[in-house]
Amino acid sequence: MGRAYVYVILGGGVAAGYAALEFSRRGVGHGELCIISEESSVSLFTPITIYYLVERLGSLACGCMRRVIPTYLASTPLRKSRNTTTENPVVPYERPALSKGFLLPEAPTRLPSFHTCVGANEERLTLKWYNEHGIELVLGTRVKSVDVRRKTLLTSLGETISYKYLIIATGARALKLEEFGVSGPEAENVCYLRNVADATRLVEVMQSCPGGNAVIIGGGYIGMECAASMVINKMNVTMVYPEAHCMARLFTRKIANYYEDYYKSKGVKFIKGTVLSSFEKDSDGKVTSVVLRDGTKLLTDMVVVGIGIRPNTSLIEGQLTLEKGGIKVNGLMQSSNSSVYAVGDVATFPVKLFGETRRLEHVDSARKSAKHAVASLMAPNKTWDFDYLPFFYSRVFTLSWQFYGDNVGEVVHYGDFLGSTFGAYWVKNCYLVGSFLEGGTKEEYEAIAKATRLKPRIEDLAELERQGLDFAVSIG
């Protein structure tokens, strides 16, 4: 038993949605493209609902449901039953919403409002859109193995799916506390945030302890954005991380100090230079205290963990070349096997600006690498190597920053760090290689992006500091 497609996308995250849109725009035929994804959201979805749709609404609903929830239909009899909370497979969506609008206490963002590709001001790809464009969806289904040589995938249901070309868009998983020797992360009030099911659970836990204490483990993207959202929910937030300052992989100490001071003004507490050691729990198994390595004990009602991610490469290890934790690809996003492409967090690709390969963990890279891979497949003679300008951004509270390029070399800060607009440039070997700006306008962000891509020669760092943002604007 099996199915065959020309193109298969393995993974149902951001990259899959943008790849699907690019395929449709380039004229992929009905039935040629399939997306396989394991991800589900937690919702009230009952056997009686399926019974009604399949038995009462006829063949159209039946066909749709059988494509969308194969795992559920295969394991659940179509009969009336009492309501149960279960997992509901979802089509690709914009993950950045999970740490922002999804967590808001008033008018929170919910699906289907943030399905791809609204994050790039493109059309919203709902289930109806995929059906109308003849794109097959195999959702809520785990792939057990991939055979690159035979061009086949084996699902957990025992079905074999074959392909001519495979795009691996499996993304990454959140690192778990047990991987660092910490026991007890299975407690119901310990939360991670990687998918919509995680976000739904985080909201439920937060709502169960209004005005309570929350400890956030990690000072990166997830930690900072969750902290802001939880403050808006009137939680008392303490952030714990081992680095000297927040966003240590990107921010300088001076930039980080600005954001830490702003968060402190909102009531957030910071404990830096130490890590989580253990949990204390009550008789119901809920975490009541976080114990740090330095002996500090923090009373808490919930814990959010954001300590990094790891690319999902296990299905192809030993079959494709890996580098820097991801699948090594060329400028066309093509792996060491010419029929297999990789995009998003799982791909390590050549970054022309740096003259080296990088694996980048950000939604912008996922969107653009996915579109480029499809262009390479559908129009190989008209597609050049991927020329990506690394881009990172975040929006929290009333703050908004953007970063382009690389944060290596000498750093030049500029602007008013006591106000609302400031930034930094990074200069390596006398050339501009990176730019950061907080509080800019659309035109100013575009200017620092253009300046970074042009890599102008910098002769005088003091003069660059004096000109500040005007330097980028004058080039733009």
C-alpha positions as CSV (number, residue, x, y, z in Angstrom):
1,M,0.0,0.0,0.0
2,G,1.5,3.3,-1.0
3,R,1.2,6.6,-2.8
4,A,3.6,8.4,-5.2
5,Y,4.2,12.0,-5.9
6,V,6.6,14.1,-7.9
7,Y,7.3,16.4,-4.9
8,V,7.1,15.6,-1.2
9,I,7.7,18.2,1.6
10,L,8.6,16.5,4.8
11,G,7.6,18.8,7.7
12,G,4.6,21.1,8.2
13,G,6.1,24.3,9.6
14,V,6.7,27.7,8.2
15,A,8.9,26.5,5.4
16,A,6.4,24.0,4.2
17,G,3.7,26.7,3.8
18,Y,6.0,29.1,1.8
19,A,7.2,26.2,-0.4
20,A,3.6,25.2,-1.1
21,L,2.7,28.8,-2.2
22,E,5.8,29.0,-4.4
23,F,4.9,25.6,-6.0
24,S,1.4,26.8,-6.8
25,R,2.6,30.0,-8.3
26,R,5.0,28.1,-10.5
27,G,2.2,25.9,-11.8
28,V,2.6,22.6,-9.9
29,G,0.0,20.1,-11.1
30,H,-2.8,18.8,-9.0
31,G,-1.8,15.7,-7.2
32,E,1.9,16.2,-7.8
33,L,2.8,17.7,-4.4
34,C,2.3,16.2,-0.9
35,I,3.0,17.7,2.5
36,I,3.6,15.2,5.4
37,S,3.5,16.5,8.9
38,E,3.3,15.0,12.4
39,E,2.3,18.2,14.2
40,S,-1.0,18.5,15.9
41,S,-2.8,21.1,18.1
42,V,-4.7,20.2,21.2
43,S,-8.4,20.9,20.9
44,L,-11.8,19.5,21.6
45,F,-12.2,17.1,18.7
46,T,-14.6,14.2,19.2
47,P,-15.5,11.0,17.5
48,I,-19.0,12.2,17.2
49,T,-17.8,15.2,15.3
50,I,-16.1,12.9,12.8
51,Y,-19.3,10.8,12.7
52,Y,-21.3,13.8,11.8
53,L,-18.9,15.1,9.1
54,V,-18.4,11.7,7.5
55,E,-21.8,10.1,7.8
56,R,-24.0,13.2,7.5
57,L,-22.2,15.6,5.2
58,G,-21.3,13.1,2.5
59,S,-18.3,12.2,0.4
60,L,-16.8,15.7,0.1
61,A,-16.3,16.0,3.9
62,C,-15.3,12.4,4.1
63,G,-12.5,12.8,1.5
64,C,-11.3,16.0,3.2
65,M,-11.3,14.4,6.6
66,R,-9.5,11.3,5.5
67,R,-6.7,13.3,4.0
68,V,-6.4,15.6,7.0
69,I,-6.6,13.2,9.9
70,P,-5.5,9.8,8.7
71,T,-4.1,8.8,12.1
72,Y,-7.3,9.6,13.9
73,L,-9.6,7.9,11.5
74,A,-7.3,4.8,11.4
75,S,-7.4,4.4,15.2
76,T,-10.9,5.7,16.1
77,P,-14.2,3.9,15.2
78,L,-16.7,6.2,13.5
79,R,-19.4,6.0,16.2
80,K,-21.0,8.3,18.6
81,S,-19.0,8.8,21.8
82,R,-18.6,11.2,24.7
83,N,-16.5,14.4,24.2
84,T,-12.8,13.9,24.7
85,T,-9.8,16.3,24.3
86,T,-7.6,15.1,21.6
87,E,-5.0,16.3,19.0
88,N,-6.1,18.0,15.9
89,P,-3.7,18.1,12.9
90,V,-3.0,21.6,11.6
91,V,-1.8,23.0,8.2
92,P,1.4,25.2,8.2
93,Y,1.3,28.4,10.3
94,E,3.5,31.3,11.3
95,R,5.4,30.2,14.4
96,P,6.4,33.8,15.6
97,A,2.7,34.4,16.6
98,L,3.1,31.7,19.3
99,S,5.3,33.9,21.6
100,K,3.5,37.1,20.8
101,G,-0.2,37.4,19.9
102,F,-1.1,33.9,20.9
103,L,-0.2,34.6,24.5
104,L,-2.1,37.9,24.9
105,P,-4.8,38.0,27.5
106,E,-7.2,40.1,25.4
107,A,-8.1,39.3,21.7
108,P,-5.4,36.7,21.4
109,T,-4.4,35.4,18.0
110,R,-5.7,32.0,17.1
111,L,-5.7,29.8,14.1
112,P,-6.8,30.1,11.3
113,S,-5.7,33.8,11.4
114,F,-2.0,33.1,11.3
115,H,-1.7,30.3,8.8
116,T,1.2,30.9,6.3
117,C,1.8,33.0,4.5
118,V,0.4,36.1,6.3
119,G,3.7,36.7,8.0
120,A,5.1,38.0,4.7
121,N,1.9,39.8,3.7
122,E,1.0,37.0,1.3
123,E,-2.3,35.1,1.1
124,R,-3.4,32.9,4.0
125,L,-3.2,29.2,3.1
126,T,-6.1,27.4,4.8
127,L,-7.2,23.8,4.4
128,K,-9.5,25.0,1.6
129,W,-6.6,26.6,-0.2
130,Y,-4.6,23.4,-0.3
131,N,-7.6,21.4,-1.5
132,E,-8.4,23.9,-4.3
133,H,-4.8,23.8,-5.5
134,G,-4.6,20.0,-5.5
135,I,-2.0,19.8,-2.8
136,E,-2.3,16.6,-0.8
137,L,-2.0,16.8,3.0
138,V,-0.9,13.9,5.2
139,L,-1.2,15.5,8.6
140,G,-1.0,14.2,12.1
141,T,1.3,11.4,10.7
142,R,4.7,10.5,11.8
143,V,7.4,9.4,9.3
144,K,9.3,6.4,10.8
145,S,12.0,6.2,8.2
146,V,13.4,7.8,5.0
147,D,15.2,5.8,2.4
148,V,17.0,8.3,0.2
149,R,18.4,5.7,-2.2
150,R,15.0,4.2,-2.9
151,K,13.2,7.6,-2.7
152,T,10.6,6.4,-0.2
153,L,9.2,7.4,3.2
154,L,7.5,5.0,5.6
155,T,4.8,6.3,7.9
156,S,3.9,5.1,11.4
157,L,0.7,3.6,9.8
158,G,2.9,1.4,7.6
159,E,2.2,3.3,4.4
160,T,5.0,3.9,1.9
161,I,5.1,7.2,0.1
162,S,7.5,7.6,-2.8
163,Y,8.8,10.8,-4.4
164,K,10.9,12.1,-7.3
165,Y,12.1,15.1,-5.3
166,L,12.0,15.5,-1.5
167,I,12.2,18.8,0.4
168,I,13.2,18.3,4.0
169,A,11.6,21.0,6.2
170,T,11.6,19.2,9.5
171,G,12.8,22.2,11.4
172,A,14.1,21.7,14.9
173,R,12.9,20.6,18.3
174,A,13.1,22.4,21.7
175,L,16.0,21.2,23.9
176,K,14.6,19.5,27.0
177,L,15.9,19.9,30.6
178,E,16.6,16.2,30.9
179,E,19.2,16.5,28.2
180,F,21.1,18.7,30.8
181,G,20.6,16.3,33.6
182,V,17.6,18.0,35.3
183,S,14.8,15.7,36.4
184,G,11.2,16.6,36.7
185,P,10.4,18.5,33.5
186,E,7.3,16.3,32.9
187,A,5.4,18.3,35.6
188,E,2.2,19.8,34.2
189,N,3.3,23.3,35.0
190,V,6.6,23.1,33.2
191,C,6.2,24.5,29.6
192,Y,8.1,24.6,26.4
193,L,7.2,26.6,23.3
194,R,7.8,25.3,19.9
195,N,4.4,24.6,18.4
196,V,0.7,25.5,18.7
197,A,0.1,22.6,21.1
198,D,2.9,23.9,23.4
199,A,1.4,27.4,23.2
200,T,-2.1,26.2,24.0
201,R,-0.8,24.4,27.1
202,L,1.3,27.4,28.2
203,V,-1.9,29.6,28.0
204,E,-3.9,27.0,30.0
205,V,-1.2,26.8,32.7
206,M,-0.9,30.6,32.8
207,Q,-4.7,31.0,33.2
208,S,-4.7,28.5,36.0
209,C,-2.5,30.8,38.2
210,P,-3.5,34.4,37.4
211,G,-1.2,36.9,38.9
212,G,1.1,34.1,40.0
213,N,4.9,33.6,39.8
214,A,6.6,32.4,36.6
215,V,10.2,31.4,36.2
216,I,11.6,31.5,32.7
217,I,14.7,29.4,32.1
218,G,16.7,31.0,29.2
219,G,17.6,34.5,28.1
220,G,17.2,34.1,24.3
221,Y,14.4,34.7,21.9
222,I,11.8,32.5,23.5
223,G,12.7,33.7,27.0
224,M,12.5,37.4,26.2
225,E,9.3,37.2,24.1
226,C,7.5,34.9,26.6
227,A,8.6,37.2,29.5
228,A,7.0,40.2,27.8
229,S,3.8,38.4,27.0
230,M,3.6,37.0,30.6
231,V,4.1,40.5,32.1
232,I,1.1,41.6,29.9
233,N,-0.8,38.8,31.5
234,K,0.1,40.3,34.9
235,M,2.4,37.5,35.9
236,N,5.4,38.0,38.2
237,V,8.3,37.0,36.0
238,T,11.8,36.0,36.9
239,M,14.3,35.1,34.2
240,V,17.3,32.8,34.8
241,Y,20.2,32.2,32.4
242,P,23.9,31.4,32.7
243,E,25.2,34.2,30.4
244,A,26.2,37.6,31.5
245,H,23.3,39.3,29.7
246,C,20.2,38.5,27.6
247,M,20.4,37.5,23.9
248,A,24.1,36.7,24.3
249,R,24.4,35.2,20.9
250,L,23.4,38.5,19.2
251,F,23.4,41.5,21.6
252,T,26.4,43.4,22.9
253,R,26.4,44.1,26.6
254,K,25.4,47.7,26.0
255,I,22.4,46.7,23.8
256,A,21.4,44.0,26.3
257,N,21.5,46.4,29.2
258,Y,18.9,48.6,27.5
259,Y,16.4,45.8,27.2
260,E,17.1,44.4,30.6
261,D,16.5,47.8,32.1
262,Y,13.3,48.2,30.2
263,Y,12.1,44.7,31.3
264,K,13.0,45.6,34.9
265,S,10.8,48.7,34.6
266,K,8.0,46.3,33.8
267,G,8.7,44.3,36.9
268,V,10.8,41.5,35.5
269,K,13.6,40.1,37.7
270,F,16.9,38.8,36.3
271,I,19.2,36.2,37.8
272,K,22.2,35.8,35.6
273,G,25.3,33.6,35.7
274,T,23.7,30.5,37.1
275,V,21.5,27.6,35.9
276,L,18.6,25.5,37.0
277,S,19.7,22.6,39.3
278,S,16.4,20.9,40.3
279,F,12.7,21.3,41.1
280,E,10.7,21.0,44.2
281,K,7.2,19.6,43.8
282,D,4.0,19.2,45.8
283,S,2.1,16.0,46.3
284,D,0.3,16.4,43.0
285,G,3.6,16.6,41.1
286,K,3.4,20.3,40.3
287,V,6.6,22.3,40.6
288,T,6.5,24.7,43.5
289,S,10.1,25.8,43.6
290,V,13.0,26.2,41.2
291,V,16.4,25.5,42.8
292,L,19.4,27.1,41.1
293,R,23.0,25.9,41.1
294,D,24.1,28.7,43.3
295,G,21.6,27.6,45.9
296,T,18.9,30.2,45.2
297,K,15.3,28.9,45.6
298,L,12.5,30.6,43.7
299,L,8.9,29.9,44.6
300,T,6.9,29.5,41.4
301,D,3.5,28.6,40.0
302,M,4.8,27.8,36.5
303,V,8.1,27.4,34.6
304,V,8.8,28.2,30.9
305,V,11.9,26.6,29.4
306,G,13.6,28.2,26.4
307,I,17.2,26.8,26.3
308,G,17.6,26.4,22.5
309,I,16.7,24.0,19.7
310,R,18.2,21.1,17.9
311,P,17.6,20.4,14.2
312,N,15.5,17.3,13.3
313,T,18.0,15.3,11.2
314,S,17.6,11.8,12.7
315,L,15.7,10.5,9.7
316,I,18.5,11.1,7.3
317,E,21.6,10.6,9.4
318,G,24.0,8.3,7.6
319,Q,22.4,9.1,4.2
320,L,23.1,12.8,3.7
321,T,26.1,15.0,4.5
322,L,25.6,16.9,7.7
323,E,27.5,20.0,8.8
324,K,27.2,22.4,11.7
325,G,24.3,20.4,13.1
326,G,22.2,20.6,9.9
327,I,21.9,19.1,6.4
328,K,24.6,20.5,4.2
329,V,23.2,22.0,1.0
330,N,24.5,24.0,-1.9
331,G,23.3,27.4,-3.2
332,L,20.3,25.7,-4.7
333,M,19.4,24.2,-1.3
334,Q,20.3,20.8,-2.8
335,S,21.8,18.2,-0.5
336,S,24.5,15.6,-1.1
337,N,21.8,13.6,-2.9
338,S,20.6,15.5,-5.9
339,S,16.9,14.5,-5.4
340,V,16.8,15.8,-1.8
341,Y,16.6,19.5,-0.8
342,A,16.7,21.0,2.7
343,V,15.3,24.3,4.0
344,G,14.8,26.3,7.2
345,D,16.3,25.5,10.5
346,V,17.5,22.1,9.4
347,A,19.6,23.4,6.5
348,T,23.3,24.5,6.5
349,F,23.8,26.6,3.4
350,P,26.4,28.9,1.9
351,V,26.0,32.5,3.0
352,K,27.7,34.6,0.4
353,L,28.1,37.6,2.7
354,F,30.2,35.6,5.1
355,G,31.9,33.4,2.6
356,E,31.1,30.3,4.6
357,T,28.2,28.0,5.4
358,R,25.8,28.7,8.2
359,R,22.7,27.2,9.8
360,L,20.4,30.0,10.7
361,E,17.5,29.7,13.2
362,H,15.0,32.3,12.2
363,V,11.6,32.5,10.4
364,D,12.9,34.8,7.6
365,S,15.5,32.2,6.6
366,A,12.9,29.5,6.6
367,R,10.5,31.5,4.4
368,K,13.1,32.5,1.8
369,S,15.1,29.3,1.7
370,A,11.9,27.4,1.0
371,K,10.9,29.6,-1.9
372,H,14.4,29.3,-3.3
373,A,14.4,25.5,-3.1
374,V,11.2,25.4,-5.1
375,A,12.5,27.9,-7.7
376,S,15.6,25.6,-8.0
377,L,13.4,22.6,-8.6
378,M,10.9,24.2,-11.0
379,A,13.2,26.4,-12.9
380,P,16.8,25.2,-12.5
381,N,18.2,27.0,-15.5
382,K,16.8,30.3,-14.3
383,T,17.8,30.1,-10.6
384,W,21.0,31.4,-9.2
385,D,22.6,30.5,-5.9
386,F,20.8,31.6,-2.8
387,D,22.1,35.1,-1.9
388,Y,20.6,35.6,1.6
389,L,21.2,38.5,3.9
390,P,20.8,37.1,7.5
391,F,18.0,38.9,9.2
392,F,16.7,38.7,12.7
393,Y,14.0,40.8,14.4
394,S,11.7,40.9,17.5
395,R,8.8,43.0,18.7
396,V,8.0,43.1,22.4
397,F,6.0,45.6,24.5
398,T,6.4,48.9,22.4
399,L,10.0,47.9,21.4
400,S,11.0,46.7,17.9
401,W,14.4,45.9,16.6
402,Q,16.0,44.5,13.5
403,F,19.5,43.1,12.8
404,Y,21.1,42.3,9.5
405,G,24.4,40.5,8.7
406,D,26.9,39.2,11.2
407,N,27.9,40.4,14.7
408,V,31.6,39.9,14.4
409,G,34.6,42.3,14.5
410,E,34.6,45.7,16.1
411,V,31.3,47.2,17.3
412,V,30.3,50.8,17.0
413,H,27.2,51.9,19.0
414,Y,25.3,55.0,18.1
415,G,22.1,56.9,19.0
416,D,20.3,57.6,22.3
417,F,20.4,54.7,24.6
418,L,18.3,56.6,27.1
419,G,15.7,57.2,24.5
420,S,13.9,55.1,22.0
421,T,16.1,55.0,18.9
422,F,19.7,53.6,18.9
423,G,21.8,51.0,17.0
424,A,25.1,49.5,16.3
425,Y,27.4,48.6,13.4
426,W,29.9,45.7,13.2
427,V,33.1,46.3,11.2
428,K,35.5,43.5,10.3
429,N,38.7,44.0,8.4
430,C,37.6,47.6,7.6
431,Y,34.2,46.5,6.1
432,L,30.7,46.9,7.5
433,V,29.3,43.4,8.1
434,G,26.4,43.9,10.5
435,S,23.8,46.4,11.5
436,F,21.3,46.7,14.4
437,L,18.6,49.2,14.9
438,E,15.9,49.7,17.6
439,G,13.0,52.0,17.1
440,G,13.5,52.6,13.4
441,T,11.0,53.5,10.6
442,K,10.4,51.2,7.7
443,E,12.7,53.3,5.6
444,E,15.5,53.3,8.2
445,Y,15.3,49.5,8.6
446,E,15.6,49.2,4.8
447,A,18.6,51.5,4.8
448,I,20.6,49.4,7.3
449,A,19.7,46.3,5.4
450,K,21.0,47.8,2.1
451,A,24.1,49.2,3.8
452,T,25.0,45.8,5.3
453,R,24.5,44.0,1.9
454,L,26.8,46.6,0.2
455,K,29.6,46.0,2.8
456,P,31.1,49.5,2.4
457,R,34.7,50.1,3.5
458,I,35.0,51.9,6.8
459,E,38.1,53.9,7.3
460,D,37.2,55.8,10.5
461,L,35.2,54.2,13.4
462,A,34.9,57.5,15.2
463,E,33.4,59.1,12.2
464,L,31.0,56.1,11.7
465,E,29.9,56.6,15.3
466,R,29.4,60.3,14.8
467,Q,27.2,59.8,11.7
468,G,25.3,56.9,13.3
469,L,22.1,56.1,11.5
470,D,22.7,58.8,8.9
471,F,25.6,56.7,7.5
472,A,23.2,53.9,6.5
473,V,20.5,56.3,5.3
474,S,23.0,58.2,3.1
475,I,24.0,54.9,1.4
476,G,20.4,53.8,1.0
